[in-house]
Amino acid sequence: MDTSRSSSQPAGHIAVEGHSGVLVARIDGGLHALFDPEITKQLKELVDRADRDPDIRAVVFTGTHPDRFLSHSDVRWLQEGGTGFPPINTRIAKLVARTARLINRVPGVRTLAGMTRLKTLLQLDSFHATFLKMNASGTIFVAALNGSALAVGAELAFACDLRIMADGEHVIGLTEVLLALTPGGGGSQRLPRLIGRQQTLVAVLEGRPFTAAEALSLGAVDEVVPQEKVLARSIERAEYLSLRSKKSLGAIKRSIYFGSSLSLENDANEVPAWPSQPSTTLRGSGREATVACSNSASFTGRSGRQ
């Protein structure tokens, strides 16, 4: 199984089609559809732009690989981030995650820290923040799953508002355990919200992805259509939902993503306009898991098929 990008292969890229209305973002992770620092950077820039621009109503993500939406992170990237760091426990991982979050909020400090061994941790923290912004934004995000979505590819899909998946021999799931890693992109928090805790637990412990039919039955995806119709159907749904007021859509998304875990006695006004510090577990253990993954990514090769 290929887990890292060759040094001769170009970095990943997101090609964006359109300037307003519904944008189509085609994710090119190379030969093995890997998630890497360049895709992290471009994803952040796209989500920031879509959230800020009132004329952008929706973004549809799809993959350029013929059979994959997006696969796992480039393991070489994770290994570089863990090089030189001693093994750490959960308490220290939480501290490191908080530190990375604070550093990313101060541009000057972020630039300086990006020149140190903290660079990879800052990049990983950045895509956590990007996923959270997707959940808080009035922009509709749709995953047009043209092929399999594994590990962080599945986590990106779960961070979207809708998931429309191609029928056929395609799967979606959190398969990190097959690489001796743990889900680090918020998937272990978002998937239970979609399909329930026990179903998630068993699947993630096994590293077993769901077929399209299983994902639809469980609620991990919203529709399954023939592969050649995935993008058109995703654009159709994005256009329909984005006809609503962008401010209203943002308020509704925040009340559900960040407010559904609050008690019914809490006033709806407690859900922040843009949760820099959401009072939910969506900003919880995923970050610490990412730190632990990066710290332990110099694994010796325990793996399975992805």
C-alpha positions as CSV (number, residue, x, y, z in Angstrom):
1,M,0.0,0.0,0.0
2,D,1.3,3.4,-1.0
3,T,1.3,5.8,2.0
4,S,3.6,8.6,1.0
5,R,4.2,10.8,-2.0
6,S,7.5,10.4,-3.9
7,S,9.9,13.3,-3.7
8,S,9.7,13.6,-7.5
9,Q,5.9,14.0,-7.5
10,P,4.4,17.5,-7.5
11,A,2.5,18.8,-4.4
12,G,-1.2,18.5,-4.2
13,H,-3.5,21.1,-5.7
14,I,-7.1,22.3,-5.6
15,A,-8.4,23.7,-8.9
16,V,-11.4,26.0,-8.3
17,E,-14.0,26.6,-11.1
18,G,-16.2,29.6,-10.9
19,H,-16.1,33.0,-9.1
20,S,-19.5,33.3,-7.5
21,G,-22.6,31.2,-6.8
22,V,-21.6,27.5,-6.6
23,L,-17.9,26.8,-6.9
24,V,-16.5,23.4,-7.9
25,A,-13.2,22.5,-6.2
26,R,-11.3,19.6,-7.8
27,I,-8.8,18.1,-5.3
28,D,-5.7,16.7,-7.0
29,G,-3.8,14.6,-4.5
30,G,-1.6,13.0,-7.2
31,L,-1.2,9.4,-8.1
32,H,-2.5,8.1,-4.8
33,A,-4.9,11.0,-3.9
34,L,-3.0,12.0,-0.8
35,F,-3.7,14.9,1.5
36,D,-0.6,17.1,1.9
37,P,0.5,20.6,3.3
38,E,-0.2,22.3,0.0
39,I,-3.8,21.0,-0.1
40,T,-4.2,22.0,3.5
41,K,-3.1,25.6,2.6
42,Q,-5.3,25.9,-0.4
43,L,-8.3,24.4,1.4
44,K,-7.9,27.0,4.1
45,E,-7.7,29.8,1.5
46,L,-10.8,28.5,-0.3
47,V,-12.9,28.1,2.8
48,D,-11.9,31.6,4.1
49,R,-12.8,33.1,0.7
50,A,-16.1,31.3,0.5
51,D,-17.1,32.3,4.0
52,R,-16.1,35.9,3.5
53,D,-17.6,36.5,0.0
54,P,-21.4,37.1,0.0
55,D,-21.5,36.1,-3.6
56,I,-20.2,32.6,-3.0
57,R,-23.1,30.5,-1.9
58,A,-21.7,27.0,-2.0
59,V,-18.6,24.9,-2.7
60,V,-18.7,21.4,-4.1
61,F,-15.6,19.3,-3.5
62,T,-14.7,16.4,-5.8
63,G,-11.6,14.4,-6.6
64,T,-9.5,14.3,-9.8
65,H,-8.5,10.7,-9.3
66,P,-10.7,8.3,-11.3
67,D,-11.5,6.1,-8.3
68,R,-10.7,8.2,-5.2
69,F,-12.1,11.3,-3.7
70,L,-9.2,11.7,-1.3
71,S,-7.2,9.3,0.7
72,H,-5.1,9.6,3.8
73,S,-2.4,12.2,4.7
74,D,1.0,11.8,3.1
75,V,2.8,9.8,5.8
76,R,6.1,11.4,4.9
77,W,4.6,14.7,6.0
78,L,3.5,13.2,9.3
79,Q,6.9,11.5,9.8
80,E,8.7,14.8,9.3
81,G,6.5,16.5,11.8
82,G,7.2,13.8,14.5
83,T,10.9,13.7,13.9
84,G,12.9,14.9,16.8
85,F,10.0,14.9,19.3
86,P,10.1,12.5,22.2
87,P,7.1,10.3,22.9
88,I,4.3,12.3,24.7
89,N,1.3,11.4,26.7
90,T,-2.3,12.7,26.3
91,R,-1.9,15.5,28.8
92,I,1.2,16.9,26.9
93,A,-0.5,16.3,23.6
94,K,-3.4,18.6,24.7
95,L,-0.9,21.2,25.8
96,V,0.9,21.1,22.4
97,A,-2.5,21.2,20.6
98,R,-3.5,24.3,22.5
99,T,-0.1,25.9,21.9
100,A,-0.4,25.3,18.1
101,R,-3.9,26.8,18.1
102,L,-2.8,30.0,19.9
103,I,0.3,30.3,17.6
104,N,-1.9,30.0,14.5
105,R,-4.0,33.0,15.6
106,V,-1.0,35.4,15.6
107,P,0.3,35.9,12.1
108,G,3.8,37.1,13.1
109,V,4.3,34.3,15.6
110,R,2.9,31.8,13.2
111,T,5.4,32.8,10.6
112,L,8.3,32.4,12.9
113,A,7.1,29.1,14.4
114,G,6.6,27.8,10.9
115,M,10.3,27.9,10.5
116,T,10.8,25.4,13.4
117,R,9.9,21.8,14.0
118,L,6.4,23.0,15.0
119,K,5.6,23.6,11.3
120,T,3.8,20.4,10.7
121,L,1.8,20.7,13.9
122,L,0.7,24.2,12.9
123,Q,-0.4,22.9,9.5
124,L,-2.4,20.1,11.1
125,D,-4.0,22.5,13.5
126,S,-4.9,24.7,10.5
127,F,-7.0,22.1,8.8
128,H,-8.9,21.5,12.1
129,A,-9.8,25.2,12.1
130,T,-10.8,25.0,8.5
131,F,-13.2,22.2,9.1
132,L,-14.7,24.1,12.0
133,K,-15.1,27.2,9.8
134,M,-16.9,25.1,7.3
135,N,-19.4,24.0,10.0
136,A,-19.9,27.6,11.2
137,S,-20.1,29.3,7.7
138,G,-23.2,30.3,5.9
139,T,-21.7,28.8,2.8
140,I,-23.0,25.3,1.9
141,F,-20.2,22.7,1.5
142,V,-21.0,19.5,-0.5
143,A,-18.7,16.4,-0.9
144,A,-19.2,15.0,-4.4
145,L,-17.6,11.6,-3.6
146,N,-16.5,10.5,-7.1
147,G,-14.6,7.6,-5.5
148,S,-13.4,6.2,-2.2
149,A,-12.8,8.6,0.7
150,L,-10.4,7.2,3.3
151,A,-9.0,8.6,6.6
152,V,-8.6,12.4,6.2
153,G,-10.5,12.2,2.9
154,A,-13.5,10.8,4.9
155,E,-13.0,13.5,7.5
156,L,-13.2,16.2,4.9
157,A,-16.4,14.6,3.7
158,F,-17.8,14.4,7.2
159,A,-17.0,18.1,7.7
160,C,-19.2,19.0,4.7
161,D,-22.9,19.6,5.0
162,L,-23.9,17.0,2.4
163,R,-22.2,13.9,1.0
164,I,-23.3,12.4,-2.3
165,M,-21.4,9.2,-3.1
166,A,-20.8,7.3,-6.3
167,D,-22.3,3.8,-6.5
168,G,-20.0,0.9,-7.2
169,E,-16.8,-0.5,-5.6
170,H,-16.2,2.6,-3.6
171,V,-15.9,3.0,0.2
172,I,-15.7,5.7,2.9
173,G,-14.3,5.4,6.4
174,L,-11.7,6.1,9.0
175,T,-9.0,3.6,8.2
176,E,-6.1,5.2,10.2
177,V,-5.6,2.2,12.5
178,L,-4.4,0.1,9.5
179,L,-1.3,2.5,9.5
180,A,-0.9,2.3,13.3
181,L,-2.4,5.8,13.6
182,T,-5.6,7.3,15.0
183,P,-8.1,9.6,13.3
184,G,-6.8,13.1,13.8
185,G,-9.0,15.3,11.7
186,G,-12.2,15.4,13.8
187,G,-13.7,12.3,12.2
188,S,-13.9,10.4,15.5
189,Q,-16.2,13.3,16.7
190,R,-18.2,13.9,13.5
191,L,-18.9,10.3,12.5
192,P,-20.7,9.4,15.8
193,R,-22.9,12.4,15.2
194,L,-23.9,10.9,11.9
195,I,-24.2,7.2,12.6
196,G,-24.0,6.7,16.3
197,R,-21.2,6.0,18.8
198,Q,-21.2,2.2,18.7
199,Q,-21.3,1.8,15.0
200,T,-18.4,4.3,14.8
201,L,-16.4,2.6,17.5
202,V,-16.5,-0.8,15.9
203,A,-15.7,0.5,12.4
204,V,-12.8,2.7,13.5
205,L,-11.3,-0.1,15.7
206,E,-11.4,-2.4,12.8
207,G,-10.3,0.2,10.3
208,R,-13.2,-1.0,8.2
209,P,-14.7,1.5,5.6
210,F,-18.3,1.4,4.6
211,T,-19.5,0.5,1.1
212,A,-21.7,3.1,-0.6
213,A,-24.8,1.1,0.3
214,E,-23.8,0.7,4.0
215,A,-22.9,4.4,4.3
216,L,-26.3,5.4,2.9
217,S,-28.1,3.0,5.2
218,L,-26.2,4.2,8.3
219,G,-26.5,7.9,7.4
220,A,-22.8,8.5,6.7
221,V,-23.8,9.8,3.3
222,D,-26.9,11.4,2.1
223,E,-27.3,10.0,-1.4
224,V,-25.8,7.3,-3.7
225,V,-26.0,7.9,-7.4
226,P,-24.1,6.5,-10.5
227,Q,-20.6,7.8,-10.7
228,E,-21.1,9.8,-13.8
229,K,-24.0,11.7,-12.1
230,V,-22.2,12.5,-8.8
231,L,-20.9,16.0,-9.6
232,A,-24.1,17.1,-11.4
233,R,-26.3,16.0,-8.5
234,S,-24.0,17.6,-6.0
235,I,-24.1,20.9,-7.9
236,E,-27.9,20.6,-8.1
237,R,-28.3,20.1,-4.4
238,A,-25.8,22.9,-3.6
239,E,-27.7,25.3,-5.9
240,Y,-31.0,24.5,-4.3
241,L,-29.8,24.8,-0.7
242,S,-27.8,28.0,-1.3
243,L,-30.9,29.9,-2.5
244,R,-31.6,30.6,1.2
245,S,-30.2,33.6,3.0
246,K,-26.5,33.0,3.7
247,K,-26.9,34.6,7.2
248,S,-29.8,32.3,8.0
249,L,-27.9,29.2,6.7
250,G,-24.9,30.1,8.9
251,A,-27.1,30.6,12.0
252,I,-28.8,27.3,11.4
253,K,-25.6,25.4,10.8
254,R,-24.0,26.9,14.0
255,S,-27.1,26.1,16.1
256,I,-27.0,22.4,14.9
257,Y,-23.2,21.8,14.7
258,F,-22.3,23.6,17.9
259,G,-25.6,24.0,19.7
260,S,-27.0,20.5,19.5
261,S,-24.7,19.3,22.4
262,L,-26.0,22.1,24.7
263,S,-28.7,21.3,27.1
264,L,-32.2,22.4,26.1
265,E,-32.2,24.9,29.1
266,N,-29.4,26.9,27.5
267,D,-30.5,29.9,25.4
268,A,-29.9,29.7,21.7
269,N,-28.0,32.9,22.0
270,E,-25.2,30.9,23.7
271,V,-24.2,29.6,20.3
272,P,-21.6,32.0,19.1
273,A,-21.7,33.7,15.6
274,W,-18.2,32.2,14.8
275,P,-17.1,29.9,17.5
276,S,-13.5,30.8,18.2
277,Q,-13.9,28.7,21.3
278,P,-16.9,26.4,20.6
279,S,-18.4,24.9,23.8
280,T,-18.6,21.4,22.2
281,T,-16.4,18.4,21.7
282,L,-16.0,19.1,18.0
283,R,-12.9,21.1,19.0
284,G,-11.8,18.3,21.3
285,S,-9.8,15.2,21.1
286,G,-9.3,15.3,17.3
287,R,-6.5,17.9,17.7
288,E,-4.8,15.9,20.4
289,A,-5.1,12.8,18.3
290,T,-3.4,14.7,15.5
291,V,-0.5,15.6,17.7
292,A,-0.2,12.0,18.8
293,C,-0.4,10.8,15.2
294,S,2.4,13.2,14.1
295,N,4.5,12.2,17.1
296,S,4.2,8.5,16.4
297,A,4.1,8.6,12.6
298,S,7.6,7.0,12.3
299,F,5.9,3.7,12.5
300,T,7.6,0.5,11.3
301,G,5.1,-0.6,8.8
302,R,2.1,-2.2,10.4
303,S,-0.6,-1.8,7.8
304,G,-3.5,-3.2,5.8
305,R,-5.2,-2.4,2.6
306,Q,-6.6,1.0,2.0
